[in-house]
């Protein structure tokens, strides 16, 4: 065994052994309990970052631990490979997205292997490969057959100058990120998945996911947004038709004095045509197409609108209500129309005041008489109905159902349920995605591509223009085709591609049989492995990815491919990796290695000026507060990086990066190395101590501490995932050994206890820092990887503490002493102290104000 710890040499050695022996290759085994551990797969950007390192290290610890506990562990890795960044890189670097993507995959695979992650690389998938996306094309056709997919017009971000659709991320301040032209909302035909058909089930099962963080299920519930209320029809004045409104506040219907329509509502332009409002309305609608919809609904965003020139009738009061196009109304919620009740809704109140509209009070608070003319804000609390016909005198909450029932009886509305969730628009006017398998024929309409023609392969011989327009639009050999139904040679293929969330909505099933070529996956494999036992990823995926994955699992169930309804049993949302930002007055944000000096004397290496240290924020390239994992691996080793990430914070919390933390982790591994090196030769051939003989006090302290550490680390890893406290416990064990080692004799008893302790230490470390653990295991005389060794068990009789002596004080003066089991907690100690005969006699019935327990040594009773 080398005297010095040389991480790079050790780590490369063991990574080679693991790969050659196929240590982490796994197959279905009905005789073993399965455990499916999965981290959200990455986009192949070319380099792993510290967020990847933390996420995948957490998963790797769990996978290795479960394997040592006897589970048959599936721990796969792949690539979420389609998407816009590849197109942008292709344009910038004059290369092809496929070439860029596969080069990045090769680079990142090498980096992940260098971290020592225990992946079964034979199950690797890339979603941009035709062997993968052919099966989502196949599923699209099955969904189309069952009416689960449909096509309709929908608004998209459109750059007229580039003649292309933009993702939300490409719109910066209302301008195209590429050419700075104005971005408008344009209506295009789009494909949609009918996720709303599953809204009730997705919502119901949010309460059947006990292994998920409550904050995630709450976010999903809010996104689905089930509301109980009423649909009410407001007849249009002077023209046929009515405006239908969904409201949860039927109790305020008698106070509705005007109508607000979303600028995108089809009636807005229709009602204003031919009136003097036609021009202002057209200008307003055009301007709203440039505004961010999320901002439009924000409480602090200025409310504005334009009168359409038309009116509708309040169905219960007969009031003639002016119809406005308003910026705060959205087509995405309800019907795109909002009955405005300014007396009892603050947004409507502000709008009414701004445009001089009527305010009618219909809910009066207790002991107060609201005057519309004197109101300075809307009254939004409970109260009693007034000016509401036969419903006067009712409590407003109780009246909601009564008014809804009345509307239904009168044929003016009905009780209704509304969802915030909207169907999933999957069309993307981009190139780098899975082609949608339909053909458009003038005679037959929309025609599905025959299954035998799948996959519709994305052409790779394409050229990208500077405008970012999808090259598929100009690729005749792809776009032009014959109708498979009637043979019409002038038919055209769909040039839109699928949303990349489609690929990530079923990849976890494909991992179960990644090379299966007769379907999306082999059913028997999915039945064995699914659901995923532990899923790990960022909180930013709490809604879209996780919701779509849950939805897709139900689709697979309903088309007969799988049995389960939920894809993930347990979910861990790890925190972000954060670091302070550093800003130079001349160069702006600068990287950590561009700074010289320490503490308050830090300066920019580029210009020498004093820098400003900013707040701790999520690591990002834009803020340059990043750390290069490759640099750290080269300098300290992957195990040091792993240990630092695990020790710095619990997985669910943000990790504040510290260079001192890296140094500390490296020092600890060196301490462990030296400890094993000191005893490696002397313990060879010696059996580990089995607890059958008496020991000296020092040896007993090591033996007992080892069993305590086994118990503590086991509890911390599973089920709590408190790796930081597990590591702290291991450090305490190392400290205990170092604290007595100089006093130990060089006899058989010492070597026996030390062999037991060091073997346990190495095994406990192995899921956390696997390279050094395997090297130390070998140094202790073993062959093979320690990860194949069963997890150690602790002995209760070895960790049993002696009784403790507790001093009991009353108002700071010693009044008694008592002995108590060392395992007693503070509450038990309090109870025993208060029940002590001498203390009871001394208190003599006086009330106790406070009882203070100090480190299981002293109890002070304050009277």
Secondary structure, DSSP 4 states (H G I P E B T S, - for coil): --SS--HHHHHHHHHHHHHHTTTT-----TTS-EEEEEEPPBP--SS--HHHHHHHHHHHHHHHHHHHTT-EEE----B---SHHHHHHHHHHTS-HHHHHHHHHHHHHHHHHHTT----GGG--BTTSHHHHHHHHHHHHHHHHTT-EEEEEEEEEEETTTTEEE-GGGEETTEETTT-PBEEEEEEEEEEE-GGGGHHHHHHGGGG-TBS-HHHHHHHHHHH-EEEEEEEEEEBSSSS-EEEEEES-GGGGGG--EEEEETT-HHHHHHHTTSTTHHHHHHHHHHHTTS-HHHHTSTTSPP-EEEEEEEEE-TTT--EEEEEEETT--TTSTTSEEEE-TTS-HHHHHHHHHHT------EE-TT----GGG-SS---S--EE-SSGGGTTSBHHHHHHHHHHHHHHTTSEEEEEEES---EE-EE--SSSPBP-EEEETTTEEEEPPGGG---PPP------TT---GGGG-HHHHEE--TTT--TTEEE---EE-TTTGGGTHHHHGGGTT--SSSS-HHHHHHHPSEEEEEEEGGGTTHHHHHHHHHHHHHHHTTS---S-SEEEEEEEPPEEEEEEEETTTEE--GGGEES-GGG-EETTT-PBEEEEEEEE--TTTT----HHHHHHHH-HHHHHHHHHHHS-TTS-EE--HHHHHHHHHHHHHHHHHHHHHHHHHTTPPPP-S-S---HHHHHHHHHHHHHHHHHHHHHTTT--HHHHHHHHHHHHHHHHHHHTT--SSHHHHHHHHHHHHHHHHHHHTTSHHHHHHHHHHTT--S-GGGSPPP---HHHHPPPEEEEEEEETTEEEEEEEEETT--HHHHHHHHHH-HHHHHHHTTPPP-EEEEETTTEEEEE-
